[in-house]
Amino acid sequence: MIKNKASFHLPASGYKGTAQSRDFEWILDEPEDLGGTNQGPTPTETVNAALGGCIAITVRMYAERKNWDTGEINVEIYTSENENKLTQIHKNISFGNPDLTPEQIERLHLIATKCPVSKLLQQATAVILD
């Protein structure tokens, strides 16, 4: 079963292209210093934003089932390379409600690892040429 289908069209020249999924279109591009026109996020920035969005939504869904008021949820995602040149993804999650207990925050951080995008990135996902 095909799920979460998306496509990307890159014109004959340049790095600015159009991504599409369901009824939505958006631009991906590279910064000017890498030969792009800086008119959209890079593919990596888009993956990071998708991870941040997935974490926030998953945490909110869980908190609502528990009747926990998180207030706003902010997720920051960035990548770095370790000494072996392997990419690492870092996340920082904060909540607008200062009354959450340390136990609730710990549980919400655990739930954050269970979002579908986080699971996808953490497992060895095969990329198959069709």
C-alpha positions in Angstrom: 0.0 0.0 0.0 1.4 3.4 -1.0 1.3 6.0 1.8 2.5 9.6 2.0 3.2 10.0 -1.6 5.2 13.1 -2.7 6.9 14.2 -5.8 9.5 16.8 -6.8 10.1 18.5 -10.2 13.4 20.2 -10.9 13.6 22.2 -14.2 16.3 21.7 -16.7 18.6 24.2 -14.9 19.1 25.6 -11.4 18.3 24.1 -8.0 14.8 25.6 -7.4 12.1 23.0 -7.8 8.6 22.3 -6.8 7.5 19.6 -4.3 3.9 18.3 -4.4 1.9 16.2 -2.0 -1.9 15.8 -2.0 -3.3 19.2 -2.9 -0.2 21.1 -1.8 2.8 22.6 -3.6 5.9 24.2 -2.2 9.4 25.3 -3.3 12.7 23.7 -2.4 15.9 25.5 -3.2 19.5 25.9 -2.1 21.0 29.1 -0.7 22.7 31.5 -3.1 26.2 30.6 -1.9 25.5 27.0 -3.1 24.2 28.1 -6.5 20.5 28.3 -5.6 18.2 31.3 -5.5 17.3 31.1 -1.8 13.6 31.0 -2.6 12.7 28.0 -0.3 14.1 25.7 2.3 16.7 23.1 1.4 15.6 19.4 1.3 17.4 18.8 4.6 15.7 21.8 6.2 12.4 20.4 5.0 13.1 17.0 6.6 14.0 18.8 9.8 10.8 20.8 9.8 8.8 17.6 9.1 10.4 16.0 12.1 9.7 19.0 14.3 6.1 19.1 13.1 5.6 15.4 13.6 7.1 15.5 17.1 4.9 18.5 18.1 1.7 17.0 16.7 2.3 13.5 18.3 3.1 15.1 21.7 0.0 17.2 21.5 -2.2 14.2 20.6 -0.8 12.3 23.5 -1.2 15.2 26.0 -4.8 15.7 24.9 -5.6 12.1 25.6 -4.1 12.5 29.1 -5.9 15.9 29.6 -2.5 17.6 30.0 -2.2 21.2 29.1 1.1 21.7 27.4 0.5 25.2 26.2 2.4 26.0 23.1 4.9 23.4 21.9 8.2 24.5 20.3 10.5 22.0 18.6 13.9 23.0 17.3 15.7 20.5 15.0 19.2 20.8 13.6 21.9 18.5 12.3 25.6 18.2 13.0 28.4 15.8 12.2 30.2 13.8 14.8 34.0 13.0 14.7 33.3 10.0 12.3 31.5 12.4 9.9 28.1 10.7 10.7 25.1 13.1 10.7 23.4 13.5 14.0 19.9 15.0 14.4 19.4 17.1 17.6 16.0 18.1 19.0 15.0 20.6 21.6 11.4 20.6 22.8 9.8 23.2 25.1 6.4 23.7 26.4 4.5 26.9 27.2 2.8 25.6 30.3 5.3 26.0 33.3 3.1 23.8 35.5 3.9 20.6 33.7 5.6 18.2 36.2 9.1 16.8 35.5 7.5 13.4 35.1 5.0 14.7 32.5 7.9 16.4 30.6 9.9 13.2 30.7 7.0 11.2 29.4 6.3 13.8 26.6 10.0 13.6 25.6 9.6 9.8 25.3 6.5 10.1 23.3 8.4 12.5 20.9 10.6 9.6 19.9 7.5 7.6 18.8 6.3 10.0 16.1 6.2 8.4 12.6 8.9 10.7 11.1 11.2 10.1 14.1 10.7 6.3 13.7 11.4 6.5 10.0 14.6 8.4 10.5 15.8 6.1 13.4 15.3 2.8 11.5 17.3 1.6 8.6 14.9 2.6 5.9 15.6 1.3 2.4 15.3 3.8 -0.4 14.2 1.7 -3.4 14.5 2.7 -7.0 11.2 1.9 -8.7 
